[in-house]
Amino acid sequence: MALPLTTSPAPPELPEVVDTGLVTLRPWRPDDVGAMARAIAESVEHLRPWMPWAAAEPLSLADRTQLVAEFCRQWATGESYVYGMFAGGKPVGGTGLHPRIGHGGMEIGYWVHPAWTGRGVATSTTRALTTVALGLPGIVRVEIHHDKANAASRRIPEKLGYTLVAEVPEPPEAPAETGVECRWRMTREEWESR
């Protein structure tokens, strides 16, 4: 008797373009490498205290090209969905949906160019991606994680009505981190009832 073939489930189909009303989200492409490098260079001092990946900046052209290729590969396999935030065709930040919090969940991360902070970009982006994620089959919760001292990141889940579900000790990975990670959650039921 032949055993049935088992296959891995296909990755969810996320929209490749999301208009938040303030910015347009779309996957990074190979032709974005130069613009991405400029946006990060202009933002790196603003990001370095909170984003562990900023410690490696500036990346070489080859390394940044490889990074974007990796984002594309991860998108295709469903490992992670990294979007650039674009205004007038120029990158003003980055975000993503990451299925790294266990079955049925996705985590949203974000960074915003300092010239674009305080304009609602991260809030509108997170609102849009929460709707996208919770509209996917099998996704029942979305989380945002940030260091307890990162007040700017904290304001996003607070504004959107996420619930603070835990404060977890985590070894600091960036210079300003305290080692306490705040974890915020929104469930599908809560989002749909708003």
Wavefront OBJ file of the C-alpha trace (Angstrom):
o trace
v 0.000 0.000 0.000
v 1.421 3.348 -1.027
v 1.659 6.045 1.595
v 0.018 9.355 0.729
v 2.394 12.088 -0.298
v 2.683 14.894 2.206
v 3.663 18.348 1.217
v 4.387 21.438 3.196
v 1.553 23.915 3.120
v 1.981 26.667 0.577
v 3.010 29.979 2.089
v 0.127 32.405 2.520
v -0.453 34.813 -0.319
v 0.140 38.269 1.051
v -0.565 41.321 -1.052
v 2.600 42.621 -2.655
v 1.338 46.201 -2.521
v -0.449 47.715 0.475
v -1.518 51.363 0.441
v -1.754 52.687 4.006
v -2.964 56.129 2.987
v 0.378 57.636 4.025
v 2.866 55.263 2.435
v 2.858 52.331 0.058
v 4.254 49.024 1.254
v 5.855 46.621 -1.185
v 8.621 44.033 -1.065
v 12.170 45.316 -1.495
v 13.482 44.613 -4.993
v 17.037 44.365 -6.312
v 16.749 47.806 -7.927
v 16.008 49.307 -4.468
v 19.479 48.544 -3.082
v 20.910 52.050 -3.590
v 17.826 53.860 -2.281
v 17.631 51.502 0.684
v 21.288 52.187 1.502
v 20.659 55.959 1.462
v 17.541 55.717 3.630
v 19.328 53.551 6.187
v 22.434 55.762 6.169
v 20.219 58.778 6.891
v 18.452 56.834 9.670
v 21.237 54.800 11.231
v 21.931 57.038 14.236
v 18.200 57.094 14.954
v 17.998 53.286 14.610
v 21.243 52.135 16.217
v 20.025 52.413 19.844
v 17.103 50.017 19.189
v 17.752 47.887 16.118
v 20.436 45.202 16.492
v 20.884 45.001 12.708
v 21.908 48.687 12.599
v 25.220 47.796 14.272
v 26.330 46.207 10.988
v 25.705 49.389 8.995
v 26.939 50.509 6.596
v 26.729 47.305 4.592
v 28.776 46.911 1.440
v 26.921 46.998 -1.865
v 27.453 43.242 -2.219
v 26.122 42.553 1.284
v 23.064 44.784 0.804
v 22.374 43.149 -2.567
v 22.566 39.754 -0.850
v 20.253 41.002 1.939
v 17.580 42.050 -0.565
v 17.977 38.720 -2.377
v 17.444 36.975 0.967
v 14.294 39.045 1.610
v 13.009 37.946 -1.819
v 13.834 34.288 -1.084
v 12.124 34.429 2.317
v 9.022 35.993 0.765
v 8.826 33.217 -1.842
v 9.150 30.474 0.789
v 6.902 32.096 3.402
v 9.699 32.409 5.972
v 9.187 36.153 6.351
v 7.536 39.027 4.503
v 9.697 42.150 4.484
v 8.238 45.304 2.976
v 9.782 48.662 2.263
v 7.714 51.738 3.112
v 7.653 54.130 0.146
v 6.431 57.713 -0.229
v 6.647 59.257 -3.680
v 8.689 56.256 -4.792
v 11.379 56.845 -2.120
v 11.926 54.498 0.835
v 10.997 56.038 4.181
v 11.243 52.925 6.337
v 10.797 49.208 6.505
v 8.357 46.771 8.030
v 7.420 43.151 7.891
v 5.232 40.270 8.907
v 7.242 37.479 10.477
v 5.822 34.030 11.327
v 8.312 33.562 14.150
v 5.977 33.537 17.164
v 4.524 30.080 16.729
v 1.575 28.496 15.005
v -1.294 30.876 14.268
v 0.689 34.048 14.838
v 2.717 36.696 13.070
v 4.923 39.437 14.458
v 5.071 42.945 12.996
v 8.296 44.924 13.072
v 8.969 48.411 11.732
v 11.475 51.232 11.400
v 10.872 54.730 10.072
v 13.255 57.317 8.597
v 13.653 60.136 11.165
v 12.277 62.716 8.698
v 9.045 60.689 8.652
v 8.573 59.999 12.378
v 5.649 61.629 14.140
v 3.476 61.550 11.000
v 1.549 58.370 11.714
v 3.550 56.261 9.259
v 4.287 53.407 11.687
v 0.729 53.473 13.036
v -0.924 53.372 9.609
v 1.525 50.689 8.455
v 0.893 48.527 11.510
v -2.875 48.993 11.192
v -2.735 47.854 7.551
v -0.484 44.865 8.263
v -2.618 43.806 11.235
v -5.608 43.688 8.886
v -3.603 41.772 6.265
v -2.223 39.238 8.760
v -5.504 38.583 10.553
v -7.196 38.076 7.187
v -4.916 35.137 6.405
v -6.192 31.586 6.924
v -4.856 30.178 10.179
v -3.548 33.460 11.598
v -5.401 34.273 14.808
v -3.002 36.676 16.538
v -0.495 39.378 15.699
v 2.204 40.596 18.074
v 4.552 43.539 18.374
v 7.705 43.158 20.475
v 9.942 46.025 21.602
v 12.308 46.888 24.404
v 10.591 48.459 27.409
v 12.599 51.675 27.053
v 11.556 52.218 23.428
v 8.690 54.653 24.031
v 8.199 55.424 20.331
v 7.641 51.752 19.489
v 5.312 51.382 22.478
v 2.974 54.108 21.221
v 2.055 52.100 18.103
v 0.381 49.083 19.758
v -1.156 51.365 22.405
v -2.810 53.549 19.733
v -4.128 50.498 17.889
v -5.625 48.835 20.963
v -3.211 45.924 21.273
v -2.987 44.337 24.725
v 0.301 44.184 26.619
v 0.473 40.462 27.398
v 3.980 40.086 28.827
v 7.206 41.740 29.854
v 9.914 39.152 29.311
v 13.605 39.283 30.232
v 15.630 39.250 27.011
v 19.364 39.887 26.767
v 19.916 43.369 25.295
v 20.958 43.264 21.640
v 21.188 47.002 20.960
v 22.819 49.797 22.993
v 19.680 51.421 24.481
v 17.851 48.209 25.326
v 17.106 47.483 28.986
v 16.748 43.731 28.618
v 12.973 43.715 29.155
v 10.914 42.946 26.066
v 7.295 44.141 25.956
v 4.996 41.841 24.008
v 1.715 43.203 22.679
v -1.019 41.107 21.093
v -4.085 41.589 18.927
v -6.369 38.644 18.207
v -8.541 38.230 15.140
v -11.670 38.354 17.291
v -10.567 41.613 18.949
v -9.619 43.209 15.604
v -12.885 42.237 13.924
v -14.933 43.575 16.849
v -13.388 47.053 16.660
l 1 2 3 4 5 6 7 8 9 10 11 12 13 14 15 16 17 18 19 20 21 22 23 24 25 26 27 28 29 30 31 32 33 34 35 36 37 38 39 40 41 42 43 44 45 46 47 48 49 50 51 52 53 54 55 56 57 58 59 60 61 62 63 64 65 66 67 68 69 70 71 72 73 74 75 76 77 78 79 80 81 82 83 84 85 86 87 88 89 90 91 92 93 94 95 96 97 98 99 100 101 102 103 104 105 106 107 108 109 110 111 112 113 114 115 116 117 118 119 120 121 122 123 124 125 126 127 128 129 130 131 132 133 134 135 136 137 138 139 140 141 142 143 144 145 146 147 148 149 150 151 152 153 154 155 156 157 158 159 160 161 162 163 164 165 166 167 168 169 170 171 172 173 174 175 176 177 178 179 180 181 182 183 184 185 186 187 188 189 190 191 192 193 194
